[in-house]
């Protein structure tokens, strides 16, 4: 999506705004295709974690979370693609506002889904319990995507001249080669190596104990 944003910015700057819309379509199509194996892999989170030495309870919880959070994967990626399309045209406030509101919405949804009518008392028996968290976050992600689509559709801006409708050009072999082989593969390899380092750190922390793992996760979320 970031590479597509840069290409979109270059095309608009070169006086060819319609190509920014084409690159958005390329990003949407290929991000969706490439996310399918990721969604499938998430369903095997529990056995994979147990295979590398994580505890039974931690593996079960992570597997359950990954299973339900799969519903957030596609809305989250589509949101990023459309946001980068807007950023390439210097439209930055809509996503900022939506993300700010999303924080509060996600907190409320998590409370309602996890605790139900027992929110405030800490009684999870009246809600969905642990799985309520990924379900609530998935719903919040879907609403964020919907809000961004409403903005793109209803509010005026440079994006209206960049989007001219779906085009078969987005599915051409030339675009696919440029996007996948030229951009996606190198970025994917780099991100894979980075994530492997982080996962090794998490694995080592988990072997030390739950307190160490919690501290590690909290610090990583805070600073990274």
C-alpha positions as CSV (number, residue, x, y, z in Angstrom):
1,X,0.0,0.0,0.0
2,X,2.8,2.5,0.8
3,X,4.4,1.9,-2.6
4,X,1.1,2.3,-4.3
5,X,0.7,5.6,-2.4
6,X,4.0,6.9,-3.7
7,X,3.1,5.9,-7.2
8,X,-0.2,7.6,-6.9
9,X,1.4,10.8,-5.6
10,X,3.8,10.7,-8.6
11,X,1.0,10.2,-11.1
12,X,-1.1,13.0,-9.6
13,X,2.0,15.3,-9.6
14,X,2.7,14.4,-13.2
15,X,-0.8,15.5,-14.2
16,X,-2.2,12.0,-14.5
17,X,-4.6,11.7,-11.5
18,X,-6.6,8.8,-13.0
19,X,-3.5,6.5,-12.6
20,X,-3.6,7.1,-8.8
21,X,-7.0,5.3,-8.9
22,X,-5.5,2.5,-11.0
23,X,-2.8,1.9,-8.5
24,X,-5.3,1.9,-5.7
25,X,-7.1,-0.9,-7.5
26,X,-3.9,-2.7,-8.0
27,X,-3.2,-2.5,-4.3
28,X,-6.7,-3.6,-3.3
29,X,-6.7,-6.6,-5.6
30,X,-3.3,-7.9,-4.7
31,X,-3.5,-7.1,-1.0
32,X,-6.7,-9.1,-0.9
33,X,-5.2,-12.1,-2.8
34,X,-2.0,-12.1,-0.7
35,X,-4.0,-11.8,2.6
36,X,-5.8,-15.1,2.0
37,X,-2.9,-17.3,2.9
38,X,-2.3,-15.1,5.9
39,X,-5.9,-15.6,7.1
40,X,-5.5,-19.4,6.6
41,X,-2.2,-19.4,8.5
42,X,-3.8,-17.6,11.4
43,X,-6.2,-20.6,11.9
44,X,-3.1,-22.7,12.9
45,X,-1.8,-20.3,15.5
46,X,-2.4,-22.7,18.4
47,X,-0.6,-25.8,17.0
48,X,2.2,-23.6,15.7
49,X,2.8,-21.9,19.1
50,X,2.7,-25.3,20.9
51,X,5.2,-26.7,18.4
52,X,7.7,-24.0,19.2
53,X,7.3,-24.4,23.0
54,X,4.6,-22.1,24.2
55,X,2.4,-23.2,27.0
56,X,-1.0,-24.9,26.4
57,X,-3.1,-22.0,27.8
58,X,-1.2,-19.3,26.1
59,X,-1.4,-21.2,22.8
60,X,-5.1,-21.8,23.1
61,X,-5.8,-18.1,23.9
62,X,-3.6,-16.9,21.0
63,X,-5.3,-19.4,18.7
64,X,-8.8,-18.2,19.7
65,X,-7.8,-14.6,19.4
66,X,-6.3,-15.1,15.9
67,X,-9.3,-17.1,14.8
68,X,-11.8,-14.3,15.6
69,X,-9.4,-11.5,14.6
70,X,-9.3,-12.9,11.1
71,X,-12.5,-10.9,10.4
72,X,-10.5,-7.7,11.0
73,X,-7.7,-8.6,8.5
74,X,-9.4,-7.6,5.3
75,X,-11.1,-4.4,6.5
76,X,-7.8,-3.3,8.1
77,X,-5.8,-3.8,4.9
78,X,-8.5,-2.1,2.7
79,X,-8.5,0.8,5.1
80,X,-4.7,1.2,4.7
81,X,-4.9,1.0,0.9
82,X,-7.6,3.7,0.7
83,X,-5.9,5.9,3.3
84,X,-2.7,5.8,1.4
85,X,-4.6,6.7,-1.8
86,X,-5.9,9.7,0.0
87,X,-2.5,10.6,1.6
88,X,-1.0,10.6,-1.9
89,X,-3.3,13.5,-2.7
90,X,-2.7,15.3,0.6
91,X,-6.0,14.3,2.1
92,X,-4.9,13.3,5.7
93,X,-7.6,14.5,8.1
94,X,-10.4,11.9,7.5
95,X,-8.3,8.9,8.5
96,X,-6.9,10.9,11.5
97,X,-10.4,11.7,12.8
98,X,-11.6,8.2,12.1
99,X,-8.7,6.6,13.9
100,X,-9.2,8.9,16.9
101,X,-12.8,8.0,17.2
102,X,-12.0,4.4,16.6
103,X,-10.0,4.3,19.9
104,X,-13.0,5.2,21.9
105,X,-15.4,3.0,19.9
106,X,-13.0,0.0,20.4
107,X,-12.9,0.6,24.1
108,X,-16.7,0.6,24.3
109,X,-17.1,-2.4,22.1
110,X,-14.5,-4.4,24.0
111,X,-16.3,-3.6,27.3
112,X,-19.7,-4.6,25.9
113,X,-18.6,-7.7,24.1
114,X,-16.3,-9.1,26.8
115,X,-18.5,-8.3,29.9
116,X,-21.9,-7.7,28.4
117,X,-24.3,-6.4,31.1
118,X,-21.6,-7.2,33.7
119,X,-19.4,-4.4,32.4
120,X,-18.1,-2.5,35.4
121,X,-18.4,-5.4,37.8
122,X,-15.7,-7.5,36.1
123,X,-18.1,-10.4,35.6
124,X,-17.4,-11.9,32.2
125,X,-20.1,-14.6,32.5
126,X,-22.6,-12.1,31.1
127,X,-20.6,-11.4,28.0
128,X,-18.6,-13.3,25.4
129,X,-15.4,-13.4,27.6
130,X,-12.0,-13.5,26.0
131,X,-13.2,-13.9,22.4
132,X,-15.3,-10.8,22.8
133,X,-12.1,-8.7,22.4
134,X,-11.1,-9.8,18.9
135,X,-14.8,-9.7,17.8
136,X,-15.2,-6.2,19.1
137,X,-11.9,-5.0,17.5
138,X,-12.9,-6.6,14.2
139,X,-16.3,-4.8,14.3
140,X,-14.5,-1.5,15.0
141,X,-12.2,-2.1,12.1
142,X,-15.1,-2.7,9.8
143,X,-16.8,0.4,10.9
144,X,-13.6,2.4,10.3
145,X,-13.5,1.1,6.8
146,X,-17.2,2.0,6.3
147,X,-16.6,5.5,7.6
148,X,-13.7,6.1,5.2
149,X,-15.7,4.8,2.3
150,X,-18.5,7.2,3.2
151,X,-16.0,10.0,3.1
152,X,-14.6,9.0,-0.2
153,X,-18.0,8.7,-1.7
154,X,-19.8,11.7,-0.2
155,X,-17.3,14.4,0.4
156,X,-15.6,16.4,-2.4
157,X,-11.9,16.4,-2.9
158,X,-9.1,15.6,-5.3
159,X,-9.9,11.9,-4.9
160,X,-13.0,12.3,-7.0
161,X,-10.9,13.0,-10.1
162,X,-8.5,10.2,-9.3
163,X,-11.1,7.5,-9.1
164,X,-12.8,6.9,-12.4
165,X,-14.2,3.4,-11.7
166,X,-12.9,-0.1,-11.8
167,X,-10.6,-0.8,-14.7
168,X,-9.2,-4.1,-16.1
169,X,-5.9,-2.3,-16.3
170,X,-5.4,-3.0,-12.6
171,X,-5.3,-6.7,-13.4
172,X,-2.8,-6.5,-16.2
173,X,0.3,-8.6,-16.0
174,X,2.5,-5.5,-16.3
175,X,0.9,-4.0,-13.2
176,X,1.1,-7.3,-11.4
177,X,4.7,-7.7,-12.2
178,X,5.5,-4.1,-11.1
179,X,3.6,-4.3,-7.9
180,X,4.2,-7.9,-6.7
181,X,7.7,-8.6,-8.0
182,X,9.1,-5.1,-7.9
183,X,7.6,-4.0,-4.5
184,X,5.7,-6.6,-2.6
185,X,8.3,-9.4,-2.6
186,X,11.3,-7.3,-1.4
187,X,9.2,-5.6,1.3
188,X,7.7,-8.9,2.4
189,X,11.2,-10.4,2.8
190,X,12.4,-7.4,4.8
191,X,9.3,-7.4,7.0
192,X,9.6,-11.2,7.5
193,X,13.2,-10.9,8.8
194,X,12.1,-8.1,11.1
195,X,9.2,-10.0,12.5
196,X,11.3,-13.2,13.0
197,X,13.6,-11.2,15.2
198,X,10.6,-9.9,17.3
199,X,9.1,-13.4,17.5
200,X,12.3,-14.9,18.7
201,X,12.4,-12.2,21.4
202,X,8.8,-13.0,22.4
203,X,9.6,-16.7,22.5
204,X,12.6,-16.2,24.8
205,X,10.5,-14.0,27.1
206,X,7.8,-16.6,27.2
207,X,10.2,-19.2,28.4
208,X,11.3,-17.0,31.3
209,X,7.7,-16.7,32.6
210,X,4.3,-15.0,32.2
211,X,5.4,-11.8,34.0
212,X,8.4,-11.4,31.7
213,X,6.2,-12.1,28.6
214,X,3.7,-9.5,29.7
215,X,6.4,-6.9,30.3
216,X,7.9,-7.7,26.9
217,X,4.6,-7.4,25.1
218,X,3.7,-4.1,26.9
219,X,7.0,-2.5,26.1
220,X,6.9,-3.6,22.5
221,X,3.4,-2.2,22.1
222,X,4.4,1.1,23.8
223,X,7.6,1.8,21.8
224,X,7.2,-0.1,18.5
